[in-house]
Amino acid sequence: MAPKIEKLTESLKLGEGPFWDQKKKCLYFCGMVEENIHKYDPRTKKHTKAYVGGGNVSMVIPVKGKENKFVVSLDRSVCTATWDGESDKVTDIKKIVEVEPGTSHVFNDGKCDHTGRLWIG
């Protein structure tokens, strides 16, 4: 049997950073150029997104043990942000670190390993 391909959201210029949240059973991902983060719940087929702003967004990872808190990338910075997964804006964006200031480089992807360390580049 052939796999079924189904469009779940509107088209993105550049989709990045998919993260499956095993606890919430939903998928988080980014619209890099659109500067937003997305959540898709396959049980309800509900798609929500929130504008982050501040640069290209290529990674969104929930922070373990912190409800509505995420680690996101903005261009060359790694930040924390608060999002309830429903509203159209994130709040409380705080820069953790910026690399290579003064360049046009941007992060492309990031993931955590089994110990919780972030690998990003």
PARO-701330 format. One record per residue: chain; residue in three letters; x, y, z of N, C-alpha, C, O in turn; residue number from 0. Coordinates in nm, 4 decimals, decimal comma, always signed. Layout:
+-------+-----+----------+----------+----------+----------+----------+----------+----------+----------+----------+----------+----------+----------+-----+
| chain | res |     n.c1 |     n.c2 |     n.c3 |    ca.c1 |    ca.c2 |    ca.c3 |     c.c1 |     c.c2 |     c.c3 |     o.c1 |     o.c2 |     o.c3 |   n |
+-------+-----+----------+----------+----------+----------+----------+----------+----------+----------+----------+----------+----------+----------+-----+
|     A | ALA |        X |        Y |        Z |        X |        Y |        Z |        X |        Y |        Z |        X |        Y |        Z | NUM |
...
+-------+-----+----------+----------+----------+----------+----------+----------+----------+----------+----------+----------+----------+----------+-----+
This chain:
+-------+-----+----------+----------+----------+----------+----------+----------+----------+----------+----------+----------+----------+----------+-----+
| chain | res |     n.c1 |     n.c2 |     n.c3 |    ca.c1 |    ca.c2 |    ca.c3 |     c.c1 |     c.c2 |     c.c3 |     o.c1 |     o.c2 |     o.c3 |   n |
+-------+-----+----------+----------+----------+----------+----------+----------+----------+----------+----------+----------+----------+----------+-----+
|     A | MET |  +0,0841 |  -0,1178 |  +0,0000 |  +0,0000 |  +0,0000 |  +0,0000 |  +0,0890 |  +0,1248 |  +0,0000 |  +0,1847 |  +0,1333 |  +0,0771 |   0 |
|     A | ALA |  +0,0578 |  +0,2190 |  -0,0848 |  +0,1349 |  +0,3427 |  -0,0949 |  +0,1066 |  +0,4325 |  +0,0255 |  -0,0056 |  +0,4348 |  +0,0761 |   1 |
|     A | PRO |  +0,2076 |  +0,5064 |  +0,0715 |  +0,1839 |  +0,5977 |  +0,1830 |  +0,0881 |  +0,7093 |  +0,1421 |  +0,0859 |  +0,7510 |  +0,0263 |   2 |
|     A | LYS |  +0,0101 |  +0,7565 |  +0,2371 |  -0,0828 |  +0,8661 |  +0,2125 |  -0,0126 |  +0,9974 |  +0,2468 |  +0,0379 |  +1,0144 |  +0,3578 |   3 |
|     A | ILE |  -0,0098 |  +1,0888 |  +0,1519 |  +0,0506 |  +1,2195 |  +0,1731 |  -0,0619 |  +1,3209 |  +0,1852 |  -0,1493 |  +1,3295 |  +0,0990 |   4 |
|     A | GLU |  -0,0582 |  +1,3971 |  +0,2931 |  -0,1656 |  +1,4913 |  +0,3219 |  -0,1061 |  +1,6255 |  +0,3630 |  -0,0168 |  +1,6299 |  +0,4476 |   5 |
|     A | LYS |  -0,1540 |  +1,7342 |  +0,3049 |  -0,1096 |  +1,8681 |  +0,3417 |  -0,1740 |  +1,9054 |  +0,4749 |  -0,2961 |  +1,8997 |  +0,4895 |   6 |
|     A | LEU |  -0,0913 |  +1,9435 |  +0,5715 |  -0,1421 |  +1,9731 |  +0,7051 |  -0,1498 |  +2,1219 |  +0,7358 |  -0,2336 |  +2,1644 |  +0,8153 |   7 |
|     A | THR |  -0,0631 |  +2,2017 |  +0,6734 |  -0,0584 |  +2,3451 |  +0,7011 |  -0,0422 |  +2,4202 |  +0,5697 |  -0,0268 |  +2,3601 |  +0,4634 |   8 |
|     A | GLU |  -0,0459 |  +2,5531 |  +0,5791 |  -0,0158 |  +2,6334 |  +0,4612 |  +0,1304 |  +2,6133 |  +0,4248 |  +0,2094 |  +2,5668 |  +0,5070 |   9 |
|     A | SER |  +0,1661 |  +2,6478 |  +0,3036 |  +0,3044 |  +2,6338 |  +0,2587 |  +0,3947 |  +2,7316 |  +0,3324 |  +0,3547 |  +2,8434 |  +0,3649 |  10 |
|     A | LEU |  +0,5171 |  +2,6871 |  +0,3582 |  +0,6185 |  +2,7715 |  +0,4199 |  +0,7290 |  +2,7966 |  +0,3180 |  +0,7550 |  +2,7122 |  +0,2324 |  11 |
|     A | LYS |  +0,7934 |  +2,9113 |  +0,3269 |  +0,9068 |  +2,9369 |  +0,2382 |  +1,0215 |  +2,8427 |  +0,2717 |  +1,0895 |  +2,7931 |  +0,1819 |  12 |
|     A | LEU |  +1,0433 |  +2,8177 |  +0,4007 |  +1,1482 |  +2,7261 |  +0,4441 |  +1,1112 |  +2,6703 |  +0,5813 |  +1,1305 |  +2,7361 |  +0,6836 |  13 |
|     A | GLY |  +1,0584 |  +2,5493 |  +0,5820 |  +1,0245 |  +2,4823 |  +0,7071 |  +1,1491 |  +2,4202 |  +0,7679 |  +1,2294 |  +2,3598 |  +0,6968 |  14 |
|     A | GLU |  +1,1658 |  +2,4344 |  +0,8981 |  +1,2854 |  +2,3848 |  +0,9671 |  +1,2499 |  +2,3288 |  +1,1042 |  +1,1407 |  +2,3503 |  +1,1568 |  15 |
|     A | GLY |  +1,3460 |  +2,2567 |  +1,1597 |  +1,3490 |  +2,2185 |  +1,2998 |  +1,2328 |  +2,1390 |  +1,3541 |  +1,1826 |  +2,1742 |  +1,4609 |  16 |
|     A | PRO |  +1,1862 |  +2,0337 |  +1,2880 |  +1,0752 |  +1,9576 |  +1,3464 |  +1,1155 |  +1,8936 |  +1,4794 |  +1,2259 |  +1,8410 |  +1,4930 |  17 |
|     A | PHE |  +1,0254 |  +1,8988 |  +1,5762 |  +1,0485 |  +1,8374 |  +1,7073 |  +0,9194 |  +1,7704 |  +1,7521 |  +0,8173 |  +1,8369 |  +1,7692 |  18 |
|     A | TRP |  +0,9236 |  +1,6394 |  +1,7710 |  +0,8076 |  +1,5656 |  +1,8196 |  +0,8101 |  +1,5667 |  +1,9718 |  +0,9055 |  +1,5190 |  +2,0331 |  19 |
|     A | ASP |  +0,7046 |  +1,6216 |  +2,0329 |  +0,6912 |  +1,6244 |  +2,1786 |  +0,6162 |  +1,4988 |  +2,2211 |  +0,4943 |  +1,4901 |  +2,2062 |  20 |
|     A | GLN |  +0,6891 |  +1,4032 |  +2,2733 |  +0,6309 |  +1,2747 |  +2,3114 |  +0,5271 |  +1,2903 |  +2,4222 |  +0,4261 |  +1,2199 |  +2,4231 |  21 |
|     A | LYS |  +0,5515 |  +1,3821 |  +2,5153 |  +0,4593 |  +1,4023 |  +2,6273 |  +0,3254 |  +1,4600 |  +2,5799 |  +0,2192 |  +1,4111 |  +2,6185 |  22 |
|     A | LYS |  +0,3310 |  +1,5632 |  +2,4970 |  +0,2082 |  +1,6288 |  +2,4499 |  +0,1536 |  +1,5678 |  +2,3216 |  +0,0437 |  +1,6021 |  +2,2782 |  23 |
|     A | LYS |  +0,2301 |  +1,4774 |  +2,2607 |  +0,1892 |  +1,4103 |  +2,1366 |  +0,1585 |  +1,5105 |  +2,0257 |  +0,0565 |  +1,5008 |  +1,9575 |  24 |
|     A | CYS |  +0,2498 |  +1,6078 |  +2,0091 |  +0,2322 |  +1,7069 |  +1,9031 |  +0,3671 |  +1,7374 |  +1,8389 |  +0,4726 |  +1,7072 |  +1,8946 |  25 |
|     A | LEU |  +0,3612 |  +1,7975 |  +1,7217 |  +0,4801 |  +1,8321 |  +1,6451 |  +0,5001 |  +1,9830 |  +1,6480 |  +0,4083 |  +2,0595 |  +1,6182 |  26 |
|     A | TYR |  +0,6203 |  +2,0248 |  +1,6839 |  +0,6601 |  +2,1649 |  +1,6744 |  +0,7539 |  +2,1789 |  +1,5550 |  +0,8316 |  +2,0878 |  +1,5263 |  27 |
|     A | PHE |  +0,7471 |  +2,2918 |  +1,4856 |  +0,8376 |  +2,3186 |  +1,3745 |  +0,8406 |  +2,4683 |  +1,3490 |  +0,7634 |  +2,5436 |  +1,4084 |  28 |
|     A | CYS |  +0,9295 |  +2,5114 |  +1,2609 |  +0,9515 |  +2,6541 |  +1,2386 |  +0,9254 |  +2,6940 |  +1,0945 |  +0,9490 |  +2,6162 |  +1,0021 |  29 |
|     A | GLY |  +0,8771 |  +2,8139 |  +1,0765 |  +0,8775 |  +2,8822 |  +0,9479 |  +0,9954 |  +2,9779 |  +0,9534 |  +0,9829 |  +3,0901 |  +1,0025 |  30 |
|     A | MET |  +1,1097 |  +2,9336 |  +0,9030 |  +1,2341 |  +3,0080 |  +0,9224 |  +1,2244 |  +3,1512 |  +0,8716 |  +1,2521 |  +3,2454 |  +0,9460 |  31 |
|     A | VAL |  +1,1857 |  +3,1683 |  +0,7471 |  +1,1808 |  +3,3007 |  +0,6853 |  +1,0647 |  +3,3831 |  +0,7412 |  +1,0757 |  +3,5049 |  +0,7551 |  32 |
|     A | GLU |  +0,9551 |  +3,3174 |  +0,7729 |  +0,8368 |  +3,3858 |  +0,8257 |  +0,8545 |  +3,4277 |  +0,9715 |  +0,7729 |  +3,5023 |  +1,0256 |  33 |
|     A | GLU |  +0,9628 |  +3,3787 |  +1,0356 |  +0,9960 |  +3,4111 |  +1,1747 |  +0,8878 |  +3,3653 |  +1,2716 |  +0,8503 |  +3,4385 |  +1,3632 |  34 |
|     A | ASN |  +0,8375 |  +3,2422 |  +1,2504 |  +0,7353 |  +3,1928 |  +1,3416 |  +0,7602 |  +3,0477 |  +1,3812 |  +0,8386 |  +2,9762 |  +1,3187 |  35 |
|     A | ILE |  +0,6910 |  +3,0070 |  +1,4870 |  +0,6939 |  +2,8681 |  +1,5316 |  +0,5531 |  +2,8113 |  +1,5197 |  +0,4539 |  +2,8836 |  +1,5293 |  36 |
|     A | HIS |  +0,5468 |  +2,6807 |  +1,4988 |  +0,4201 |  +2,6126 |  +1,4738 |  +0,4030 |  +2,4948 |  +1,5684 |  +0,4998 |  +2,4383 |  +1,6194 |  37 |
|     A | LYS |  +0,2772 |  +2,4597 |  +1,5901 |  +0,2423 |  +2,3391 |  +1,6656 |  +0,1317 |  +2,2682 |  +1,5883 |  +0,0336 |  +2,3300 |  +1,5470 |  38 |
|     A | TYR |  +0,1489 |  +2,1381 |  +1,5695 |  +0,0451 |  +2,0587 |  +1,5040 |  +0,0113 |  +1,9403 |  +1,5929 |  +0,0993 |  +1,8643 |  +1,6333 |  39 |
|     A | ASP |  -0,1176 |  +1,9257 |  +1,6231 |  -0,1665 |  +1,8142 |  +1,7044 |  -0,2398 |  +1,7173 |  +1,6120 |  -0,3496 |  +1,7483 |  +1,5659 |  40 |
|     A | PRO |  -0,1814 |  +1,6006 |  +1,5839 |  -0,2450 |  +1,5072 |  +1,4906 |  -0,3740 |  +1,4449 |  +1,5438 |  -0,4555 |  +1,3956 |  +1,4658 |  41 |
|     A | ARG |  -0,3932 |  +1,4466 |  +1,6753 |  -0,5172 |  +1,3907 |  +1,7310 |  -0,6371 |  +1,4784 |  +1,6977 |  -0,7448 |  +1,4282 |  +1,6657 |  42 |
|     A | THR |  -0,6174 |  +1,6109 |  +1,7055 |  -0,7264 |  +1,7051 |  +1,6792 |  -0,7157 |  +1,7691 |  +1,5407 |  -0,8084 |  +1,8358 |  +1,4946 |  43 |
|     A | LYS |  -0,6006 |  +1,7476 |  +1,4747 |  -0,5686 |  +1,8096 |  +1,3456 |  -0,5624 |  +1,9621 |  +1,3557 |  -0,5821 |  +2,0326 |  +1,2567 |  44 |
|     A | LYS |  -0,5348 |  +2,0122 |  +1,4764 |  -0,5276 |  +2,1563 |  +1,4988 |  -0,3852 |  +2,2061 |  +1,4756 |  -0,2882 |  +2,1486 |  +1,5250 |  45 |
|     A | HIS |  -0,3759 |  +2,3143 |  +1,3993 |  -0,2479 |  +2,3787 |  +1,3697 |  -0,2517 |  +2,5200 |  +1,4259 |  -0,3436 |  +2,5964 |  +1,3965 |  46 |
|     A | THR |  -0,1521 |  +2,5548 |  +1,5066 |  -0,1392 |  +2,6910 |  +1,5579 |  +0,0008 |  +2,7410 |  +1,5264 |  +0,0941 |  +2,6621 |  +1,5111 |  47 |
|     A | LYS |  +0,0146 |  +2,8717 |  +1,5170 |  +0,1462 |  +2,9305 |  +1,4939 |  +0,1553 |  +3,0629 |  +1,5669 |  +0,0546 |  +3,1271 |  +1,5966 |  48 |
|     A | ALA |  +0,2790 |  +3,1022 |  +1,5951 |  +0,3031 |  +3,2271 |  +1,6667 |  +0,4218 |  +3,2991 |  +1,6053 |  +0,5226 |  +3,2379 |  +1,5700 |  49 |
|     A | TYR |  +0,4080 |  +3,4285 |  +1,5934 |  +0,5160 |  +3,5115 |  +1,5407 |  +0,6205 |  +3,5332 |  +1,6495 |  +0,5878 |  +3,5724 |  +1,7616 |  50 |
|     A | VAL |  +0,7459 |  +3,5074 |  +1,6152 |  +0,8561 |  +3,5288 |  +1,7087 |  +0,9238 |  +3,6617 |  +1,6779 |  +0,9450 |  +3,7433 |  +1,7675 |  51 |
|     A | GLY |  +0,9577 |  +3,6833 |  +1,5508 |  +1,0263 |  +3,8054 |  +1,5106 |  +1,1718 |  +3,8041 |  +1,5548 |  +1,2140 |  +3,7161 |  +1,6298 |  52 |
|     A | GLY |  +1,2470 |  +3,9006 |  +1,5085 |  +1,3856 |  +3,9115 |  +1,5513 |  +1,4853 |  +3,8379 |  +1,4652 |  +1,6050 |  +3,8407 |  +1,4940 |  53 |
|     A | GLY |  +1,4394 |  +3,7716 |  +1,3597 |  +1,5316 |  +3,7012 |  +1,2714 |  +1,4816 |  +3,5648 |  +1,2312 |  +1,3731 |  +3,5223 |  +1,2709 |  54 |
|     A | ASN |  +1,5626 |  +3,4960 |  +1,1515 |  +1,5291 |  +3,3613 |  +1,1052 |  +1,5141 |  +3,2665 |  +1,2236 |  +1,5997 |  +3,2620 |  +1,3119 |  55 |
|     A | VAL |  +1,4054 |  +3,1915 |  +1,2247 |  +1,3777 |  +3,0953 |  +1,3321 |  +1,3919 |  +2,9552 |  +1,2737 |  +1,3145 |  +2,9156 |  +1,1866 |  56 |
|     A | SER |  +1,4914 |  +2,8802 |  +1,3220 |  +1,5153 |  +2,7477 |  +1,2645 |  +1,5016 |  +2,6346 |  +1,3649 |  +1,5135 |  +2,5180 |  +1,3273 |  57 |
|     A | MET |  +1,4770 |  +2,6656 |  +1,4916 |  +1,4699 |  +2,5615 |  +1,5933 |  +1,3704 |  +2,6020 |  +1,7014 |  +1,3674 |  +2,7170 |  +1,7452 |  58 |
|     A | VAL |  +1,2896 |  +2,5064 |  +1,7434 |  +1,2014 |  +2,5246 |  +1,8588 |  +1,2008 |  +2,3929 |  +1,9362 |  +1,1646 |  +2,2883 |  +1,8824 |  59 |
|     A | ILE |  +1,2412 |  +2,3995 |  +2,0631 |  +1,2490 |  +2,2801 |  +2,1473 |  +1,1871 |  +2,3130 |  +2,2827 |  +1,2293 |  +2,4088 |  +2,3475 |  60 |
|     A | PRO |  +1,0875 |  +2,2352 |  +2,3270 |  +1,0309 |  +2,2577 |  +2,4605 |  +1,1372 |  +2,2355 |  +2,5686 |  +1,2209 |  +2,1461 |  +2,5570 |  61 |
|     A | VAL |  +1,1327 |  +2,3176 |  +2,6731 |  +1,2244 |  +2,3025 |  +2,7858 |  +1,1630 |  +2,2036 |  +2,8841 |  +1,0522 |  +2,2247 |  +2,9334 |  62 |
|     A | LYS |  +1,2347 |  +2,0969 |  +2,9119 |  +1,1854 |  +1,9916 |  +3,0006 |  +1,1550 |  +2,0485 |  +3,1395 |  +1,2379 |  +2,1160 |  +3,2005 |  63 |
|     A | GLY |  +1,0346 |  +2,0193 |  +3,1873 |  +0,9946 |  +2,0614 |  +3,3206 |  +0,9485 |  +2,2051 |  +3,3319 |  +0,9178 |  +2,2511 |  +3,4419 |  64 |
|     A | LYS |  +0,9427 |  +2,2778 |  +3,2204 |  +0,9007 |  +2,4187 |  +3,2206 |  +0,7851 |  +2,4355 |  +3,1231 |  +0,8060 |  +2,4470 |  +3,0024 |  65 |
|     A | GLU |  +0,6645 |  +2,4368 |  +3,1751 |  +0,5444 |  +2,4492 |  +3,0919 |  +0,5494 |  +2,5779 |  +3,0096 |  +0,5772 |  +2,6853 |  +3,0629 |  66 |
|     A | ASN |  +0,5223 |  +2,5663 |  +2,8800 |  +0,5145 |  +2,6800 |  +2,7870 |  +0,6475 |  +2,7511 |  +2,7633 |  +0,6485 |  +2,8627 |  +2,7114 |  67 |
|     A | LYS |  +0,7589 |  +2,6895 |  +2,7999 |  +0,8907 |  +2,7498 |  +2,7788 |  +0,9642 |  +2,6719 |  +2,6696 |  +0,9648 |  +2,5488 |  +2,6693 |  68 |
|     A | PHE |  +1,0262 |  +2,7456 |  +2,5770 |  +1,0945 |  +2,6858 |  +2,4629 |  +1,2328 |  +2,7471 |  +2,4449 |  +1,2574 |  +2,8613 |  +2,4839 |  69 |
|     A | VAL |  +1,3222 |  +2,6694 |  +2,3854 |  +1,4488 |  +2,7214 |  +2,3352 |  +1,4290 |  +2,7405 |  +2,1853 |  +1,3875 |  +2,6480 |  +2,1154 |  70 |
|     A | VAL |  +1,4584 |  +2,8601 |  +2,1363 |  +1,4434 |  +2,8909 |  +1,9941 |  +1,5721 |  +2,9547 |  +1,9426 |  +1,6482 |  +3,0144 |  +2,0187 |  71 |
|     A | SER |  +1,5945 |  +2,9412 |  +1,8137 |  +1,7076 |  +3,0102 |  +1,7513 |  +1,6546 |  +3,1301 |  +1,6736 |  +1,5511 |  +3,1225 |  +1,6074 |  72 |
|     A | LEU |  +1,7276 |  +3,2406 |  +1,6831 |  +1,6974 |  +3,3624 |  +1,6077 |  +1,8264 |  +3,4072 |  +1,5412 |  +1,9159 |  +3,4594 |  +1,6076 |  73 |
|     A | ASP |  +1,8362 |  +3,3874 |  +1,4119 |  +1,9588 |  +3,4169 |  +1,3368 |  +2,0784 |  +3,3470 |  +1,4012 |  +2,0920 |  +3,2253 |  +1,3889 |  74 |
|     A | ARG |  +2,1660 |  +3,4224 |  +1,4703 |  +2,2858 |  +3,3666 |  +1,5336 |  +2,2699 |  +3,3507 |  +1,6842 |  +2,3674 |  +3,3216 |  +1,7536 |  75 |
|     A | SER |  +2,1504 |  +3,3691 |  +1,7352 |  +2,1283 |  +3,3638 |  +1,8800 |  +2,0451 |  +3,2431 |  +1,9203 |  +1,9601 |  +3,1953 |  +1,8452 |  76 |
|     A | VAL |  +2,0722 |  +3,1954 |  +2,0410 |  +1,9885 |  +3,0947 |  +2,1057 |  +1,9164 |  +3,1678 |  +2,2179 |  +1,9793 |  +3,2357 |  +2,2991 |  77 |
|     A | CYS |  +1,7839 |  +3,1537 |  +2,2223 |  +1,7013 |  +3,2273 |  +2,3174 |  +1,6028 |  +3,1336 |  +2,3861 |  +1,5779 |  +3,0222 |  +2,3401 |  78 |
|     A | THR |  +1,5475 |  +3,1812 |  +2,4969 |  +1,4302 |  +3,1164 |  +2,5540 |  +1,3103 |  +3,2038 |  +2,5208 |  +1,3231 |  +3,3250 |  +2,5035 |  79 |
|     A | ALA |  +1,1948 |  +3,1417 |  +2,5121 |  +1,0714 |  +3,2136 |  +2,4813 |  +0,9548 |  +3,1421 |  +2,5480 |  +0,9602 |  +3,0215 |  +2,5724 |  80 |
|     A | THR |  +0,8509 |  +3,2163 |  +2,5767 |  +0,7297 |  +3,1610 |  +2,6357 |  +0,6195 |  +3,1621 |  +2,5307 |  +0,5966 |  +3,2627 |  +2,4636 |  81 |
|     A | TRP |  +0,5514 |  +3,0479 |  +2,5178 |  +0,4385 |  +3,0351 |  +2,4246 |  +0,3434 |  +2,9303 |  +2,4789 |  +0,3852 |  +2,8214 |  +2,5181 |  82 |
|     A | ASP |  +0,2153 |  +2,9638 |  +2,4809 |  +0,1148 |  +2,8697 |  +2,5323 |  +0,0693 |  +2,7682 |  +2,4279 |  -0,0129 |  +2,6816 |  +2,4582 |  83 |
|     A | GLY |  +0,1210 |  +2,7773 |  +2,3064 |  +0,0831 |  +2,6841 |  +2,2008 |  -0,0488 |  +2,7177 |  +2,1344 |  -0,0922 |  +2,6462 |  +2,0442 |  84 |
|     A | GLU |  -0,1130 |  +2,8242 |  +2,1768 |  -0,2431 |  +2,8645 |  +2,1230 |  -0,2427 |  +3,0068 |  +2,0674 |  -0,3004 |  +3,0313 |  +1,9614 |  85 |
|     A | SER |  -0,1793 |  +3,1000 |  +2,1362 |  -0,1817 |  +3,2402 |  +2,0945 |  -0,0929 |  +3,2618 |  +1,9723 |  -0,0153 |  +3,1740 |  +1,9344 |  86 |
|     A | ASP |  -0,1052 |  +3,3801 |  +1,9108 |  -0,0314 |  +3,4055 |  +1,7872 |  +0,1006 |  +3,4794 |  +1,8085 |  +0,1644 |  +3,5202 |  +1,7115 |  87 |
|     A | LYS |  +0,1424 |  +3,4972 |  +1,9344 |  +0,2698 |  +3,5622 |  +1,9639 |  +0,3393 |  +3,4906 |  +2,0786 |  +0,2757 |  +3,4374 |  +2,1695 |  88 |
|     A | VAL |  +0,4716 |  +3,4911 |  +2,0713 |  +0,5500 |  +3,4430 |  +2,1847 |  +0,5851 |  +3,5635 |  +2,2711 |  +0,5837 |  +3,6771 |  +2,2238 |  89 |
|     A | THR |  +0,6161 |  +3,5387 |  +2,3960 |  +0,6509 |  +3,6462 |  +2,4882 |  +0,7806 |  +3,6114 |  +2,5598 |  +0,8326 |  +3,5005 |  +2,5477 |  90 |
|     A | ASP |  +0,8306 |  +3,7067 |  +2,6332 |  +0,9430 |  +3,6858 |  +2,7241 |  +1,0636 |  +3,6229 |  +2,6531 |  +1,1206 |  +3,5252 |  +2,7018 |  91 |
|     A | ILE |  +1,1018 |  +3,6790 |  +2,5387 |  +1,2173 |  +3,6277 |  +2,4642 |  +1,3445 |  +3,6796 |  +2,5312 |  +1,3634 |  +3,8002 |  +2,5474 |  92 |
|     A | LYS |  +1,4318 |  +3,5852 |  +2,5699 |  +1,5569 |  +3,6216 |  +2,6368 |  +1,6734 |  +3,5524 |  +2,5676 |  +1,6739 |  +3,4304 |  +2,5508 |  93 |
|     A | LYS |  +1,7722 |  +3,6323 |  +2,5276 |  +1,8898 |  +3,5781 |  +2,4601 |  +1,9774 |  +3,5047 |  +2,5613 |  +2,0085 |  +3,5574 |  +2,6681 |  94 |
|     A | ILE |  +2,0166 |  +3,3822 |  +2,5259 |  +2,1100 |  +3,3045 |  +2,6069 |  +2,2520 |  +3,3290 |  +2,5573 |  +2,3428 |  +3,3554 |  +2,6361 |  95 |
|     A | VAL |  +2,2699 |  +3,3198 |  +2,4255 |  +2,4025 |  +3,3372 |  +2,3669 |  +2,3887 |  +3,3777 |  +2,2204 |  +2,2933 |  +3,3395 |  +2,1527 |  96 |
|     A | GLU |  +2,4854 |  +3,4554 |  +2,1730 |  +2,4952 |  +3,4885 |  +2,0306 |  +2,6353 |  +3,4505 |  +1,9843 |  +2,7333 |  +3,4749 |  +2,0548 |  97 |
|     A | VAL |  +2,6447 |  +3,3912 |  +1,8664 |  +2,7752 |  +3,3539 |  +1,8114 |  +2,8030 |  +3,4347 |  +1,6854 |  +2,7108 |  +3,4746 |  +1,6144 |  98 |
|     A | GLU |  +2,9292 |  +3,4580 |  +1,6589 |  +2,9744 |  +3,5275 |  +1,5387 |  +2,8991 |  +3,6578 |  +1,5111 |  +2,8473 |  +3,6763 |  +1,4010 |  99 |
|     A | PRO |  +2,8920 |  +3,7489 |  +1,6100 |  +2,8246 |  +3,8764 |  +1,5845 |  +2,8932 |  +3,9521 |  +1,4709 |  +3,0139 |  +3,9400 |  +1,4503 | 100 |
|     A | GLY |  +2,8150 |  +4,0290 |  +1,3990 |  +2,8687 |  +4,1075 |  +1,2885 |  +2,8810 |  +4,0314 |  +1,1581 |  +2,9310 |  +4,0854 |  +1,0593 | 101 |
|     A | THR |  +2,8359 |  +3,9056 |  +1,1562 |  +2,8383 |  +3,8275 |  +1,0322 |  +2,6954 |  +3,8076 |  +0,9836 |  +2,5995 |  +3,8394 |  +1,0539 | 102 |
|     A | SER |  +2,6829 |  +3,7554 |  +0,8643 |  +2,5495 |  +3,7251 |  +0,8108 |  +2,5123 |  +3,5788 |  +0,8339 |  +2,4113 |  +3,5321 |  +0,7813 | 103 |
|     A | HIS |  +2,5921 |  +3,5062 |  +0,9116 |  +2,5639 |  +3,3654 |  +0,9390 |  +2,4367 |  +3,3509 |  +1,0218 |  +2,4039 |  +3,4377 |  +1,1027 | 104 |
|     A | VAL |  +2,3662 |  +3,2411 |  +1,0010 |  +2,2482 |  +3,2093 |  +1,0820 |  +2,2517 |  +3,0610 |  +1,1169 |  +2,3102 |  +2,9803 |  +1,0447 | 105 |
|     A | PHE |  +2,1887 |  +3,0265 |  +1,2281 |  +2,1731 |  +2,8856 |  +1,2619 |  +2,0750 |  +2,8224 |  +1,1643 |  +1,9802 |  +2,8871 |  +1,1198 | 106 |
|     A | ASN |  +2,0980 |  +2,6966 |  +1,1315 |  +2,0106 |  +2,6249 |  +1,0401 |  +1,9271 |  +2,5200 |  +1,1122 |  +1,8093 |  +2,5032 |  +1,0806 | 107 |
|     A | ASP |  +1,9846 |  +2,4503 |  +1,2066 |  +1,9128 |  +2,3456 |  +1,2793 |  +1,9745 |  +2,3260 |  +1,4162 |  +2,0895 |  +2,3631 |  +1,4399 | 108 |
|     A | GLY |  +1,8979 |  +2,2680 |  +1,5049 |  +1,9482 |  +2,2332 |  +1,6370 |  +1,8645 |  +2,1219 |  +1,6967 |  +1,7434 |  +2,1150 |  +1,6757 | 109 |
|     A | LYS |  +1,9304 |  +2,0356 |  +1,7710 |  +1,8631 |  +1,9247 |  +1,8401 |  +1,9343 |  +1,9007 |  +1,9723 |  +2,0492 |  +1,9410 |  +1,9908 | 110 |
|     A | CYS |  +1,8650 |  +1,8350 |  +2,0631 |  +1,9246 |  +1,7941 |  +2,1898 |  +1,9603 |  +1,6463 |  +2,1834 |  +1,8894 |  +1,5661 |  +2,1225 | 111 |
|     A | ASP |  +2,0718 |  +1,6118 |  +2,2476 |  +2,1080 |  +1,4703 |  +2,2544 |  +2,0395 |  +1,4059 |  +2,3752 |  +1,9613 |  +1,4711 |  +2,4445 | 112 |
|     A | HIS |  +2,0686 |  +1,2793 |  +2,3999 |  +1,9989 |  +1,2050 |  +2,5055 |  +2,0288 |  +1,2574 |  +2,6458 |  +1,9575 |  +1,2233 |  +2,7402 | 113 |
|     A | THR |  +2,1330 |  +1,3398 |  +2,6614 |  +2,1626 |  +1,3973 |  +2,7929 |  +2,1065 |  +1,5385 |  +2,8077 |  +2,1186 |  +1,5994 |  +2,9140 | 114 |
|     A | GLY |  +2,0448 |  +1,5909 |  +2,7009 |  +1,9862 |  +1,7243 |  +2,7059 |  +2,0767 |  +1,8345 |  +2,6542 |  +2,0395 |  +1,9518 |  +2,6588 | 115 |
|     A | ARG |  +2,1957 |  +1,7991 |  +2,6046 |  +2,2853 |  +1,9003 |  +2,5485 |  +2,2345 |  +1,9440 |  +2,4111 |  +2,1909 |  +1,8621 |  +2,3302 | 116 |
|     A | LEU |  +2,2410 |  +2,0743 |  +2,3871 |  +2,1968 |  +2,1304 |  +2,2594 |  +2,3119 |  +2,1304 |  +2,1600 |  +2,4211 |  +2,1791 |  +2,1893 | 117 |
|     A | TRP |  +2,2858 |  +2,0751 |  +2,0426 |  +2,3791 |  +2,0781 |  +1,9303 |  +2,3142 |  +2,1648 |  +1,8228 |  +2,2051 |  +2,1340 |  +1,7748 | 118 |
|     A | ILE |  +2,3812 |  +2,2723 |  +1,7856 |  +2,3209 |  +2,3667 |  +1,6916 |  +2,4270 |  +2,4182 |  +1,5947 |  +2,5431 |  +2,4358 |  +1,6319 | 119 |
|     A | GLY |  +2,3870 |  +2,4415 |  +1,4736 |  +2,4827 |  +2,4927 |  +1,3753 |  +2,4121 |  +2,5493 |  +1,2552 |  +2,4771 |  +2,5970 |  +1,1621 | 120 |
+-------+-----+----------+----------+----------+----------+----------+----------+----------+----------+----------+----------+----------+----------+-----+
